[in-house]
Amino acid sequence: MTTNRTSYHRQYYRKQVINSQKNTIKNLRADKKKFMESPEGIAYKKRLMKESGYQAEYREKNKEKIKAYQKEYHIEYAKF
């Protein structure tokens, strides 16, 4: 009979831990959203855009090479 009680307790505490983790995730998402709407968050977004701008420049410069590679890749692996 004690095993059923301990099993119940384990299930109860496991459920409590899962609920706690869900609440933590929910709070972290809310904090992130609040941060991203703040002036620091807006500056962070701009900084990320500037850093990722390099990738966009690379894509623009090598557009033809990328298209040729994609066609070749598609031909090679479309056989599967």
N, C-alpha and C positions, 0 to 999 in steps of 0.2 A: 504494500500500500504506500510505502514511503516513496517508491520510485515514481508513482503517478503524481504525487505531490511535487517532487523535485522536477519532474518533467514539466508540470504546469508552471512552476516557478521559472524554469529555463525559458519556456516559450514566452512568458510574460515579460521577463527582462530583455529577451531578444527583441520583442516587439517595442519595448521602451527605447532600446538603443537605436533601432531603425527609425522610430519617430523622431528621436533626438537628431539623428543625422539628416533627416528630411528637413527639419526646422533649421538646422545649421546651413544647409544648402540654400534654403529659401532666404535666410537672412543675408548670406553672402551675395546672392544675386541682387537683392534689394540694395545692399551697400555698393555693389559695382555699378548699378544703374544710377544711384545717387552721385557717385564719383564721376561717372562719365558725363553727367549733366552739369557738373561744376566747372568753373573756369580751368582748374587743373586738368580735368578730364578732357575738356575741349582742346587744350594745348597738347595733351598726350595724343589725341586723335590726329591732330595736325602733324605732329612729329612722326607718327607712324605712316601717314600718307606721304610725307616727304621721303622717308626711308624706302617705302615701297615704290616710290616714283622711279627709282633706279631700275626696277624690274620692268616697269612700263616702257622706259626708254629703250632698254635692251630688246624688248619685244618689237617695238617699232622699227629699230635699226635692222633687226634680223627677221623680219616678217616673212620674206621669201624662203629663207633657209628653214624656218620653222614649218612653213606649209609643205615644203618638199619632204622634210623629215616625217611629218604626219602622214602624208600620202604613202611614203615608203613603209612606214610602220603599219598602216592599215592593210596594205597589200600583203605584207609578210604574215601578219597575225590574224587576218580575216579568214585564213584557211582553216583555223581550228574551229 
